Amino acid sequence: MKDLFDKIYKDKGPLGKWASVAEGYFVFPKLEGPISNRMQFNGREVITWSVNDYLGLANHPEVRKVDAEAGTQYGSAHPMGARMMSGHTDLHEQLQSELAEFVDKEAAYLLNFGYQGMVSTVDALVSKDDVIVYDVDAHACIIDGVRLHHGKRFTYKHNDLESIEKNLQRATKIAEQTGGGILVISEGVFGMRGEQGKLKEIVALKEKYNFRLFVDDAHGFGTLGKTGAGAGEEQGVQDQIDVYFATFAKSLASTGAFIAADKEIIDYLKYNLRSQMFAKSLQSQLVVGALKRLDMLRTMPELKEKLWENVNALQSGLKDRGFDIGTTQSCVTPVYLKGSIPEAMALVKDLRENFGIFCSIVVYPVIPKGLILLRLIPTASHTMQDIEETLTAFEGIRERLDGGVYKRLSASVAAAFA
């Protein structure tokens, strides 16, 4: 019999194997100071493009004031216990009601965390006789929720309508045999590529196939649509989304999440979401803070307007300079370059240390080998000066990448790995 830990000693995983040369800098980095467009990294100021604070609310004085007052009034423990036992309050009900109205649904239910809530919602919506059809590029929380499913599940090629329909046909045959139903899962905005899910086209398939649609709109909530209600509003199909999910961790710059749907669906879910039934309630300090943030989202359209002013300036500036930003349809701004993982490390170190730009680096296995993805998240807090400095920096790193500078510098990284 093997020692359970043998596999851990021998294989650290596709990302963990780089820990000796990457940890503390490329992964698990420490950004310091108030959340803003410029923060401190490794002892110097950097323009920060890695914080999902889309509307610039994280360090907004009104938000910080309400957070502080709520902390003084309620502390960080109130209420104690799970919602079903002793952790239910008027504040939770008020926030749920306001969220449901904002995203045009009958009812909503609060979740302690987006990741945990998504996993549990997928698990609660399906039984072993049901079939799940989901996008191959779905976020890890969706994938982990699907892994709990004891029935059939199929992935379709990313945003590929032919593949979606092919898998719906497969799912229909199985559901007819088992007596189950079909759940289709898409993201409103895919967080790496920035593309919106093809919600309008998926909804149209309801005329041919019997399924329910579950949308993870973490990056769309607060940023897309006339009111900020997300990708469904942007595409004119919000009413056709059967279960809507969004997190507070991005536009609302906080902790928590929610699901919204018809009242009967929410009533079922709140009695069957294991991650909520057996977990402590979202604390009142966070609920009060979310109420304030939601009110600002509703009443201060200038926040979203400023965000999109910055998004358009950054994305058009990159395209004008010949950079490949893919087919993003959202604030998420990917920049695709060609190079190895060691080259990517050398490039990002140069970008941070010599150009003062901090953005996220994405490499294999998240994207194909030979590609480097630098992901930038514009926010309402950024300035045009930030954008101009960043565009200049990107021109500089591209010249060095094409000239082989990073390939030479990456030799030491490769040697350390070997």
Buried (B, 14 or more C-beta within 10 A) or exposed (E): EEEEEEEEEEEEEEBEEBBEBBEEBBEEBEBEEEBBBBBBBBEEEBBBBBBBBBBBBBBBEEBBEBBEBBBEEBEEEBBEEBBEEEBBBEBBEEBBEBBBBBBBBEBBBBBBBBBBBBBBBBBBBBEEBBBBBBBEBBBEBBBBBBEEBEBBBBBBBBBBBEBBBBBBEBBBEBBEEBEBBBBBBBBBBBBBBBBBBBBBBBBEBBEEBEBBBBBBBBBBBBBBBEBBBBBBBBBEBBEBBBBBBBBBBBBBBBBBBBBBBEEEBBEBBBEBBEBBBEBBBBBBBBBBBBBBBBEBBEEBEEBBEBBBBBBEBBBEBBEEEEBEBBEBBBBBBBBBBEBBBBBBBBBBBBBBBEBBBBBBBBBBEEBEEEBBBBBBBBBBBBEEEBBEBBBEBBEBBBEBBEEEBBBEBBEEBBEEBE
